[in-house]
Amino acid sequence: MILESEKIAKMAKISKIAQAGSVESCDILVTLEPGEGISIELASDVLIQFGDAIRGVIAESLATRGITDCKVIAVDKGALDYTIRARMEAALTRALQD
């Protein structure tokens, strides 16, 4: 029987590279890689205006899944928060699959 804490511990480790999204207008391409600590590299046409908000949504998505070690490379083309969350969820699901 697997305990809930064991599931969380297993899920919290990014062991392979995964991507979700695209570089089309109003989208974001998210790449997750194994890493030490949380690192977020962000390229965006609206970096000055919304960079902190985008990083916040990415960090929140990682925290929700209990991820503590991950390198995130994000190329944003004006994605809204719900799109960023969806792309992060898809990339995390791919990165955490066995």
URQUI-V401449 format. One record per residue. PSI is psi in radians with two decimals (none if undefined). OMEGA is omega in radians with two decimals (none if undefined). Layout:
((PSI OMEGA) (PSI OMEGA))
This chain:
((2.25 -3.13) (2.19 3.10) (2.68 3.14) (-0.70 -3.14) (-0.57 3.09) (-0.66 3.08) (-0.81 -3.13) (-0.78 3.14) (-0.72 3.13) (-0.72 -3.10) (-0.41 -3.01) (0.11 -3.08) (2.01 3.05) (2.07 -3.08) (-0.12 3.13) (2.82 3.14) (2.40 3.11) (2.61 3.14) (2.72 2.99) (2.59 3.09) (-2.91 -3.13) (3.09 3.08) (0.46 3.04) (2.83 3.11) (2.42 3.12) (0.46 3.11) (3.10 3.09) (2.41 3.04) (2.06 -3.11) (2.23 3.04) (2.23 3.10) (2.38 3.12) (2.69 3.02) (2.55 3.14) (3.08 3.07) (2.08 -3.07) (-2.97 3.12) (2.19 3.09) (2.21 -3.14) (1.98 3.04) (2.14 -3.04) (2.23 2.98) (2.25 -3.08) (2.54 3.04) (-0.35 -3.11) (0.58 -3.06) (-0.78 -3.10) (-0.76 -3.09) (-0.73 -2.96) (0.14 -3.10) (-0.80 3.14) (-0.70 3.14) (-0.73 3.12) (-0.82 3.10) (-0.67 3.12) (-0.75 3.11) (-0.72 3.11) (-0.83 -3.14) (-0.69 3.11) (-0.71 3.12) (-0.71 3.10) (-0.78 -3.12) (-0.66 3.13) (-0.61 3.13) (-0.01 3.13) (0.40 -3.13) (2.20 3.13) (-0.25 3.14) (1.89 -3.11) (2.43 2.98) (2.18 3.14) (2.23 3.02) (2.05 -3.07) (2.28 3.06) (1.84 -3.04) (2.43 3.07) (0.73 3.09) (0.48 -3.13) (2.50 3.03) (2.89 -3.06) (-0.79 -3.09) (-0.53 3.09) (-0.73 3.11) (-0.80 3.12) (-0.75 -3.14) (-0.74 3.13) (-0.69 3.09) (-0.76 3.13) (-0.77 3.13) (-0.80 -3.14) (-0.72 3.12) (-0.73 3.12) (-0.75 3.11) (-0.73 -3.08) (-0.45 -3.07) (-0.05 3.11) (2.51 3.11) (none none))
